[in-house]
Amino acid sequence: MRRDDGVADEQGGAEAGQDERLVVVGGGQAAFALIARLRALKDMRPVTLVSDEQSLPYQRPPLSKKYLLREMTLDRLLYRPESWYAEHAIDVRLGRRVTAIDRAAKAVTLDDGATLAYGTLALATGATPRRLPDSIGGRLDGVFTLRDFRDADRLAGEMRPGRHALIVGGGYIGLEAAAVARTLGLEVTLIEAADRIVQRVAASATSDILRRLHTSRGVDLREGTGLAHLLERDGRVRGAELSDGTTIAVDLVIVGIGVSANDRIAQDAGIETANGVIVDINGRSSDAAIVAMGDCAVLPFADMLIRLESVQNAVDQAEAIAANIAGTPTLYHPKPWFWSDQYDVKLQIAGFGLGHDETVVRAGQREGSASVWYYRQGTLIAVDAINDARAYVVGKKLIETGSTPDKAAIENPATDLKSLLAS
């Protein structure tokens, strides 16, 4: 049942089923995966979904790709139509924000003053893109970040052929935005303050491949270059002074400099956080009645505590938590995979390359295809596959089974990758 009219079921006092009620905060992939899996497990406890967006849960990865290109519409991004929520007895509160958690009372307060009691509280609040500081022009008209469909709608209206876009940040969001802008006929300058693009998440070999891709498509790509400040006229961005002292004229700026986990309500409630809500392998926070998942959760992985910003993590972690809530003890051991579409190139990533100490580059069988294989202390931990689905599939299976093939065999283009699965 959809509730976006601000009318509360409870203005103090107990709701029916409060001991069992699941309150889910957030309206993204993890939130949807949690409630969908719970209902698939035939668990019919009361569920209330609270989302500060005006739309039902929808896919976010296409926002910086096909949606921005206007190849997909919002209705095609929805995980399920409104009728699905009614059929599955999901109380949906759109345009509502949770402002406080009362752990002692096991209740949350909404921004309209209503309260909701919970048996289990699920935090799937996601993350927010970091903005440029106001002191260098971060609030000027024409400066964009990309988090939801409204951001994408505003940005799409600005991306017109012949205009000049400045992309700040050479991570995957920045590179995808650059690809869309060039495809739409804009001039593009991309700056990255670090020594190379995707430095935080990829090996130098992958950076080299992506750099060649973008420069071959006409992107003016400048690494080791930051933004000093934006230039304005009548409150609108009109140019940028870069850290090397050069000045360029620009019509719009797209900022892709990372995200911060939306963990403020958890912090304020005294729950353990570290740029995200810290959870165990069951998804439980420091309060056993509160779980967290997706981009807002910090979880154990390979002897580390990390956030995994991916669809895979959002879905798999949420489904494991749903099983726990439904009464089937389930431990979540991530098996990360990611992807990025840029122009006609698909980058598929299996595993997690953080902490690697060696890489092996393998040429693909088709022109323009390649793969980068990551090792840590002799063990295969990740594969970047560029237009090479076979390398991705084989690499993913090897990593998930804990198998490490001979590096010389990987590097040798004559090696049939599938044969490595039998060795």
Secondary structure, DSSP 4 states (H G I P E B T S, - for coil): -B--S---S-SSSPPTTTTT-EEEE--SHHHHHHHHHHHHTT----EEEEESSSS--B--GGGGTTTTTTSS-HHHHBSS-HHHHHHTTEEEEET--EEEEETTTTEEEETTS-EEE-SEEEE---EEEPPPPGGGTTTSBTEE--SSHHHHHHHHTT--TT-EEEEE--SHHHHHHHHHHHHTT-EEEEEESSSSTTTTTS-HHHHHHHHHHHHHTT-EEEET--EEEEEEETTEEEEEEETTS-EEE-SEEEE-S-EEE--HHHHHTT--BSSSEE--TTSB-SSTTEEE-GGGEEEEETTEEE---SHHHHHHHHHHHHHHHTT---------EEEEEETTEEEEEEE--TT--EEEEEE-SSTT-EEEEEEETTEEEEEEEES-HHHHHHHHHHHHTT----HHHHH-TTS-GGGGGT-
